[in-house]
Amino acid sequence: MTDSIREVSLDNELPPEPGSEPQHTPDATSIVATTPLAAAPPVADVPAFRDRRTGLIIFGVGQIILGLLAALMVPLVALAAFMSRLAPGGSMRPGQFVSGVATYAFTAVVFLALGIGSVQMKRWARALTLVTAWYWLILGTLGTVVLTAVLPVTMRTALAQAQQNASNGPSPEVTTGVMAVIVTLMIVIFTFFLVLVPIAFIVFYGRQDVAETCRQRDPVERWTDRAPLPVLGASVAFFTGSLYSLMLGVTNPMFPFFGRYLTGIPAAGCLVAFAALDMYLAVAMFRLQSSAWWIAVIASPVRMLAVALSYNRAGLMQAYSKMGWSDAQMDMLNSSPIFRSRIILWWGVIFMLGFFGYLLWLKRYFKSPAPQPTETVPVQAA
C-alpha cells in the first residue's frame, strides 16, 4: 500500500506532457490586468463658433414687432383719409391713399417674413435682413438729417400761422417751448428707428458666427447663396425700385423728363417702362451677367440728370396742379420749406451718386468669361 501511495505522488510530480499548458487559478491581480478598460463616452463635437440661436430669435421677434407696427399703420392711413374730408385743405386723393396703404403693407410683409425666417434661422433671412438693414441705415440717416434741418422751420411756420388765425391763442413763450419739446422728441424717435435700430441689425447679422449658425441650422443651399451678398443688395434695390415705379405709374403718375414733368398717361408709360427695366436688371445682375452691369452703369447717370434738370428748371407745383391737386393743398405745399428749398433735390442727388459709386464698385463681380481655346484640326497631306 505504501508503494501505491508513492506511485501516485510520483505521478503528480511528473512534468506536464508536451503541448499541454498548466492550469492556473486566476488571482485578483490577473483579473484586473486582463479585464478590458471601459469604453470612454463619446465626446460631443464642439462647434468652432459661438451658437447665436438665441440672438436670431430675439432679433427675429423684433422684426415681427416692427412688421406688426407697419401693419397697424394701414388702418391709420384709412382713418387719416377719412379725417382729411373735414380738414380745410381738402380730402386725401385716392392715389395718395392707395400708395400709402401699399407702402405700409409691403413693409409689414417684408418685416414679418424676415422675422419669421430669422426665428427659424434660415440662410435667406439672414442675407436679406443684412441687405435691408444697410439700405435702411443709408436712407434713414439721410432722412434724419433732412428732418433735423426742416422740422424746426416747419414748426415755426405752423406756429406763426396758428397765431395769426387764432384770436385768443396761447402765449408765444409757452407754445414755442411746447413746439421745441415736440421737435426734440420727433428727432430722437427718428434717430432711434432710422439710425440706431438698423445699426444694431447690421452689427448682429454681419457677425461670422451668426452666418455659421444659419449654415449649421439650415444646411440646404438657398437662392440667396447663388450670388455674392453685395450683388444681392443691388438686385434687391432694383427689384424694390421696379415695384415702386409700377406703384407710382398706377397711383400718382408723374415722371421727371430732362427739364419738365410728365403727368397722366405719358408719365405712367415711362414709369412702367422703367419698372420693366429695373426688373430685368434685378434678375440679370443676380445671375452675374456683365451686360446687366453695363446697362445699370449707363442708365444710372441718365436718370440722375433727368431728375436734376427737372427739379431745377420745371415747376414741381405746376406738375402737382396738373395731377388734380386742389388750391388748398397747393397752398399747403407752398408753405412747406421742404418744397420751397432744394433739400429734396440734394437728398436725391446724394443718394443716386452713392448708388452709382456702389455700382462701379460691383464691377469686380462681373468679369467677362475667358475665351475658350479653339482646337486646331491637323490637315493631312493628300
Buried (B, 14 or more C-beta within 10 A) or exposed (E): EEEEEEEEEEEEEEEEEEEEEEEEEEEEEEEEEEEEEEEEEEEEEEEEBEBBBEBBBEBBBBBBEBBEBBBEBBEEBBEBBEEBEEEEBBBBBEBBBBBBBBBBBBBBEBBBBBBBBBBBBBBBBBBBBBBBBBBBBBBBBBBBBBBBEBBBBBBBEEBEEEBEEEEEEEEEEEBBEEBEEEBEEBBEEBBEBBBEBBBEBBEBBBBEBBBBBBBEBBEEEBEBBEBEBBBBBBBBBBBBBBBBBBBBBBBBBBBBBEBBBBBEEEBBBBBBEBBEBBBBBBBBBBEBBBEBBEBBBEBBEEBBBBBBBBBEEBEBBEBBBBBEBEEEBBEBBEEBBBBEEEBBBBBBBEBBEEBBEBBEEBEEBBEEEEEEEEEEEEEEEE
